[in-house]
Amino acid sequence: MRWLRREKPGALALAVVALVFFAAAVIYATVTPPHLPSFMPGHVTYHSSRHYSKRAIGCFIIGALLAFGAWQASMARRRLRKRWTEAPRRGP
């Protein structure tokens, strides 16, 4: 874990935020509005039996984009390091 803290703090932050969005997507897809936590947008006090499917899909898409960004950020240094450590090619 030491290498992760030293070289890739941005990738770790993106991954944590992506997990939060995935969790919100699951909550929006499975919980009715009166039973949502009060800090989440869409919480209502009256009885409703519907689910927020558009919000769930939106949170899932944002989480997937953030996960992809975390993956790209974690691979960026590896690609740069590989490029600089390779010996230059000579000849035809």
C-alpha positions as CSV (number, residue, x, y, z in Angstrom):
1,M,0.0,0.0,0.0
2,R,3.0,2.3,0.4
3,W,3.5,2.6,-3.3
4,L,-0.2,3.6,-3.8
5,R,0.1,6.4,-1.3
6,R,3.4,7.7,-2.7
7,E,2.7,7.5,-6.5
8,K,-1.0,7.5,-7.1
9,P,-3.0,9.7,-4.6
10,G,-5.2,11.0,-7.4
11,A,-6.1,7.5,-8.6
12,L,-7.0,6.5,-5.0
13,A,-9.2,9.5,-4.6
14,L,-11.0,8.8,-7.9
15,A,-11.5,5.2,-6.9
16,V,-13.0,6.1,-3.5
17,V,-15.4,8.6,-5.1
18,A,-16.4,6.0,-7.7
19,L,-17.3,3.6,-5.0
20,V,-19.5,6.2,-3.3
21,F,-21.3,6.8,-6.6
22,F,-21.8,3.0,-7.1
23,A,-23.2,2.8,-3.5
24,A,-25.6,5.6,-4.2
25,A,-26.7,3.9,-7.5
26,V,-27.5,0.7,-5.5
27,I,-29.4,2.7,-2.9
28,Y,-31.4,4.7,-5.5
29,A,-32.3,1.5,-7.3
30,T,-33.4,-0.5,-4.3
31,V,-34.9,1.9,-1.8
32,T,-38.2,3.8,-2.1
33,P,-38.1,7.6,-1.5
34,P,-39.5,7.6,2.0
35,H,-36.9,5.2,3.1
36,L,-33.9,7.0,1.6
37,P,-31.4,8.5,4.0
38,S,-32.3,12.1,4.7
39,F,-29.0,13.4,3.4
40,M,-29.7,12.0,-0.1
41,P,-31.5,14.1,-2.6
42,G,-35.0,12.7,-3.3
43,H,-35.9,11.9,0.3
44,V,-39.6,12.5,0.8
45,T,-41.8,12.2,3.9
46,Y,-45.0,11.0,2.2
47,H,-45.6,7.5,1.0
48,S,-44.4,6.6,-2.4
49,S,-43.7,3.2,-3.9
50,R,-41.6,4.2,-6.9
51,H,-37.8,4.0,-7.2
52,Y,-35.5,6.6,-8.7
53,S,-34.2,4.7,-11.7
54,K,-32.9,7.7,-13.6
55,R,-30.8,8.8,-10.6
56,A,-29.6,5.2,-10.2
57,I,-28.5,5.0,-13.8
58,G,-26.9,8.5,-13.6
59,C,-24.9,7.5,-10.5
60,F,-23.8,4.3,-12.1
61,I,-22.6,6.1,-15.2
62,I,-20.7,8.7,-13.2
63,G,-19.2,5.9,-11.0
64,A,-18.1,4.0,-14.1
65,L,-16.5,7.1,-15.6
66,L,-14.7,7.9,-12.3
67,A,-13.5,4.2,-12.1
68,F,-12.2,4.5,-15.6
69,G,-10.4,7.8,-14.7
70,A,-8.9,6.1,-11.7
71,W,-7.6,3.2,-13.8
72,Q,-6.1,5.7,-16.3
73,A,-4.5,7.7,-13.6
74,S,-3.0,4.6,-12.0
75,M,-1.6,3.5,-15.4
76,A,-0.1,6.9,-16.4
77,R,3.0,6.7,-14.4
78,R,3.6,3.1,-15.3
79,R,3.5,4.0,-19.0
80,L,5.8,7.0,-18.5
81,R,8.2,4.9,-16.5
82,K,8.2,2.1,-19.2
83,R,8.8,4.6,-21.9
84,W,11.8,6.2,-20.2
85,T,13.4,2.9,-19.1
86,E,13.3,1.3,-22.5
87,A,16.6,1.4,-24.4
88,P,16.4,3.4,-27.7
89,R,16.2,1.3,-30.8
90,R,18.9,1.6,-33.4
91,G,19.1,0.3,-36.8
92,P,16.6,-0.1,-39.6
